[in-house]
Amino acid sequence: MPRGLTISQVAAFAGVTVKTVRHYHRLGLIDEPRRDRSGYRRYASADLLRLVQARTLAEAGVPLAEIGAILDADASRFAADVADVERRLTERIKELVARRDMLHRLASGNRLLLPDRACAVLERATKLGFPADYLARIQDGLVLAKALVPGFDDYLTQIEYALDDTRYMALIKRWWDARGWKPYDPRVDELATAAADHLLANPQLLTILTGVLPKADASIRQELLDERRSKVAPSWVRLSALLEEKLRAAGIDIPGRAIASRRSG
């Protein structure tokens, strides 16, 4: 009758460590054999088979707590349990891939909090010649808008439309330059008038101001968006107030803007 394998031998044949074999004993995955007259545990071929099966399932991603039940199940139950583990692993893989992609986005710039479509908007703005400091502010603004504008995809559609308007882009660049002006510089009023005239002549552009915020709490959302603007330059506060005043005089309703305008005037 064969003497059997020692714990060191069975571990070597199974491709695991002695520590792993003992751990499997504690978890009940493998029965602990009795000791022989010399005081050594002796493992039979069935023990080796069980150990190899347990190791294989563990390497495949099956949680150790579930391996015992799977090994003890009948053929149909075994297949169902393995399929369930496969499903969970697939979900985990998708999650890991998504995290890896997020890290790639972070490595290529602070785009982690924006969807690809918003990043494409930033890339288009870059090609239009907007300076890096302006693009950084627009990027932060998009992150805020993503949180505050319920229809963010529609908002991006409106921005994409605006990017195709050469005259509007020229006004936006001039607006950025205006941050260095005094609030009552005559150019502030001239720019507000030019911007209002262009918006009124191109109604689809107005949806960026009139159609993105829910009326119920538009003022709160708009106040959060405007807070950043007010910290850039006093001229921007007056520019916005003048623009909104001119648009309202033309009959344009701008949800959430009245409070900000009264505060800024």
C-alpha positions as CSV (number, residue, x, y, z in Angstrom):
1,M,0.0,0.0,0.0
2,P,1.5,3.4,-1.0
3,R,2.8,5.5,1.9
4,G,1.3,8.7,0.4
5,L,2.8,12.1,0.0
6,T,4.1,14.5,2.6
7,I,2.7,18.0,2.8
8,S,5.8,19.3,1.1
9,Q,5.4,16.8,-1.7
10,V,1.7,17.4,-2.3
11,A,2.3,21.1,-2.3
12,A,5.1,20.8,-4.9
13,F,3.0,18.6,-7.2
14,A,0.0,21.0,-6.9
15,G,2.2,24.0,-7.6
16,V,1.4,25.8,-4.3
17,T,3.2,26.4,-1.1
18,V,3.0,24.4,2.1
19,K,1.5,27.6,3.7
20,T,-1.3,27.5,1.1
21,V,-2.1,23.8,1.8
22,R,-2.4,24.6,5.5
23,H,-4.6,27.6,4.8
24,Y,-6.9,25.4,2.7
25,H,-7.1,23.0,5.6
26,R,-8.2,25.8,7.9
27,L,-10.9,26.9,5.4
28,G,-12.1,23.3,5.0
29,L,-11.3,23.1,1.3
30,I,-9.2,20.0,1.8
31,D,-9.5,17.4,4.5
32,E,-6.6,17.2,6.8
33,P,-5.2,13.6,6.6
34,R,-4.3,11.6,9.7
35,R,-0.6,11.4,10.7
36,D,1.3,8.2,10.1
37,R,3.5,6.4,12.7
38,S,6.3,8.9,12.1
39,G,4.0,11.8,12.8
40,Y,3.7,13.0,9.2
41,R,0.5,13.7,7.4
42,R,0.2,11.5,4.3
43,Y,-1.8,12.7,1.3
44,A,-3.4,10.4,-1.2
45,S,-4.1,11.0,-4.9
46,A,-7.6,12.1,-4.1
47,D,-6.2,14.8,-1.8
48,L,-3.8,16.0,-4.6
49,L,-6.7,16.1,-7.1
50,R,-8.8,18.2,-4.7
51,L,-5.9,20.5,-4.0
52,V,-5.3,21.0,-7.7
53,Q,-9.0,21.7,-8.3
54,A,-9.1,24.2,-5.4
55,R,-5.9,26.0,-6.7
56,T,-7.3,26.2,-10.2
57,L,-10.6,27.7,-9.1
58,A,-8.8,30.2,-6.9
59,E,-6.5,31.2,-9.8
60,A,-9.6,31.6,-12.0
61,G,-10.9,34.2,-9.6
62,V,-13.4,32.1,-7.5
63,P,-13.5,33.5,-4.0
64,L,-12.0,31.0,-1.5
65,A,-15.1,31.1,0.6
66,E,-17.1,29.6,-2.4
67,I,-14.6,27.0,-3.6
68,G,-15.7,24.3,-1.2
69,A,-19.3,24.4,-2.1
70,I,-18.5,24.4,-5.9
71,L,-16.2,21.4,-5.5
72,D,-18.8,19.5,-3.6
73,A,-21.7,20.3,-6.0
74,D,-23.0,17.9,-8.7
75,A,-22.2,18.5,-12.4
76,S,-25.1,20.8,-13.1
77,R,-24.7,22.9,-10.0
78,F,-20.9,23.1,-10.6
79,A,-21.6,24.5,-14.1
80,A,-24.1,27.0,-12.8
81,D,-21.8,28.2,-10.0
82,V,-18.8,28.6,-12.4
83,A,-21.0,30.6,-14.8
84,D,-22.0,32.9,-11.9
85,V,-18.4,33.4,-11.0
86,E,-17.6,34.1,-14.7
87,R,-20.4,36.7,-14.8
88,R,-19.0,38.5,-11.7
89,L,-15.5,38.4,-13.1
90,T,-16.7,39.9,-16.3
91,E,-18.3,42.8,-14.4
92,R,-15.1,43.3,-12.4
93,I,-13.0,43.3,-15.6
94,K,-15.3,46.0,-17.1
95,E,-14.9,48.0,-13.9
96,L,-11.1,47.7,-14.0
97,V,-11.0,48.7,-17.6
98,A,-13.1,51.7,-16.9
99,R,-10.8,52.7,-14.1
100,R,-7.8,52.2,-16.3
101,D,-9.4,54.4,-18.9
102,M,-10.0,57.1,-16.3
103,L,-6.4,57.0,-15.3
104,H,-5.4,57.4,-18.9
105,R,-7.7,60.5,-19.2
106,L,-6.2,61.9,-16.0
107,A,-2.6,61.3,-17.3
108,S,-3.4,63.2,-20.5
109,G,-4.8,66.2,-18.6
110,N,-7.4,67.1,-16.1
111,R,-10.2,65.5,-18.2
112,L,-11.2,62.9,-15.6
113,L,-14.5,64.6,-14.7
114,L,-15.7,65.2,-18.3
115,P,-17.1,62.9,-21.0
116,D,-15.3,62.4,-24.3
117,R,-17.7,64.7,-26.0
118,A,-16.9,67.6,-23.7
119,C,-13.2,66.9,-24.2
120,A,-13.8,67.1,-27.9
121,V,-15.3,70.6,-27.4
122,L,-12.2,71.7,-25.6
123,E,-10.0,70.3,-28.4
124,R,-12.0,72.3,-30.9
125,A,-11.6,75.4,-28.9
126,T,-7.8,74.8,-28.8
127,K,-7.7,74.6,-32.5
128,L,-9.6,77.9,-32.7
129,G,-6.7,79.6,-31.0
130,F,-8.1,80.2,-27.5
131,P,-5.3,80.6,-25.0
132,A,-4.4,77.9,-22.4
133,D,-5.6,80.0,-19.4
134,Y,-9.0,80.5,-21.1
135,L,-9.3,76.8,-21.9
136,A,-8.5,75.8,-18.3
137,R,-11.3,78.1,-17.1
138,I,-13.7,76.7,-19.7
139,Q,-12.8,73.2,-18.7
140,D,-13.6,73.9,-15.0
141,G,-16.8,75.6,-16.2
142,L,-17.8,72.5,-18.1
143,V,-17.3,70.3,-15.0
144,L,-19.6,72.7,-13.1
145,A,-22.1,72.7,-15.9
146,K,-22.1,68.9,-16.0
147,A,-23.3,69.0,-12.3
148,L,-25.7,71.9,-12.6
149,V,-27.2,71.6,-16.1
150,P,-29.6,68.6,-16.3
151,G,-29.5,68.4,-20.1
152,F,-25.7,68.5,-20.4
153,D,-25.7,66.7,-23.8
154,D,-28.1,69.4,-25.1
155,Y,-25.8,72.0,-23.6
156,L,-22.8,70.5,-25.4
157,T,-24.8,70.5,-28.7
158,Q,-25.4,74.3,-28.3
159,I,-21.7,74.9,-27.6
160,E,-20.8,72.8,-30.7
161,Y,-23.1,75.0,-32.7
162,A,-21.6,78.1,-31.3
163,L,-18.0,77.0,-32.1
164,D,-19.0,77.0,-35.8
165,D,-20.0,80.7,-35.6
166,T,-16.9,82.7,-36.5
167,R,-18.3,86.0,-35.4
168,Y,-19.5,84.7,-32.1
169,M,-16.1,83.1,-31.4
170,A,-14.4,86.5,-32.1
171,L,-16.8,88.1,-29.5
172,I,-15.9,85.3,-27.0
173,K,-12.2,86.0,-27.5
174,R,-12.8,89.7,-27.0
175,W,-14.8,88.9,-23.8
176,W,-11.8,87.0,-22.5
177,D,-9.6,90.0,-23.2
178,A,-12.1,92.2,-21.3
179,R,-11.1,90.7,-18.0
180,G,-8.3,93.3,-17.9
181,W,-10.6,96.2,-18.5
182,K,-12.1,98.5,-15.8
183,P,-15.8,97.8,-15.2
184,Y,-16.8,101.2,-16.7
185,D,-14.4,101.2,-19.6
186,P,-16.5,102.3,-22.7
187,R,-15.4,99.1,-24.4
188,V,-17.5,97.1,-21.9
189,D,-20.7,98.6,-23.1
190,E,-19.7,98.3,-26.7
191,L,-18.9,94.7,-26.3
192,A,-22.1,94.0,-24.5
193,T,-24.1,95.7,-27.3
194,A,-22.2,93.8,-30.0
195,A,-22.8,90.5,-28.2
196,A,-26.5,91.2,-27.6
197,D,-27.0,92.2,-31.3
198,H,-25.3,89.0,-32.5
199,L,-27.3,86.8,-30.2
200,L,-30.6,88.4,-31.2
201,A,-29.7,88.0,-34.8
202,N,-28.9,84.3,-34.2
203,P,-31.7,83.0,-31.9
204,Q,-30.2,79.5,-31.7
205,L,-27.3,80.8,-29.8
206,L,-29.6,82.2,-27.2
207,T,-30.5,78.7,-26.0
208,I,-27.2,78.6,-24.1
209,L,-28.7,81.3,-21.9
210,T,-32.4,80.5,-22.0
211,G,-32.8,76.8,-22.4
212,V,-30.4,74.9,-20.2
213,L,-31.6,75.4,-16.6
214,P,-34.8,74.1,-15.0
215,K,-37.0,77.1,-14.0
216,A,-37.8,75.7,-10.6
217,D,-34.3,76.4,-9.2
218,A,-32.6,78.2,-12.0
219,S,-31.5,81.1,-9.9
220,I,-29.6,78.8,-7.5
221,R,-27.9,76.9,-10.2
222,Q,-27.1,80.1,-12.1
223,E,-25.7,81.8,-9.0
224,L,-23.2,78.9,-8.6
225,L,-22.2,79.2,-12.2
226,D,-21.9,83.0,-12.0
227,E,-19.8,82.9,-8.8
228,R,-16.7,81.8,-10.7
229,R,-17.2,84.5,-13.2
230,S,-17.4,87.2,-10.6
231,K,-14.0,86.1,-9.2
232,V,-12.2,86.6,-12.5
233,A,-12.8,90.3,-13.1
234,P,-15.3,93.0,-12.2
235,S,-15.6,93.9,-15.8
236,W,-17.1,90.4,-16.5
237,V,-19.8,91.0,-13.9
238,R,-20.8,94.3,-15.5
239,L,-20.5,92.8,-19.0
240,S,-22.9,90.0,-18.1
241,A,-25.3,92.4,-16.4
242,L,-25.4,94.7,-19.4
243,L,-25.8,91.8,-21.9
244,E,-28.7,90.4,-19.9
245,E,-30.3,93.8,-19.6
246,K,-30.2,94.3,-23.3
247,L,-31.6,90.9,-24.0
248,R,-34.4,91.3,-21.5
249,A,-35.2,94.7,-23.1
250,A,-35.6,92.8,-26.4
251,G,-38.1,90.4,-24.7
252,I,-35.7,87.5,-24.0
253,D,-36.5,85.6,-20.8
254,I,-33.3,84.3,-19.1
255,P,-34.2,81.9,-16.3
256,G,-32.2,82.5,-13.2
257,R,-30.4,85.5,-14.4
258,A,-32.5,88.3,-12.9
259,I,-31.1,87.8,-9.3
260,A,-27.5,87.7,-10.6
261,S,-28.1,90.9,-12.7
262,R,-29.6,92.9,-9.8
263,R,-26.7,91.8,-7.5
264,S,-24.1,92.7,-10.1
265,G,-25.4,96.0,-11.5
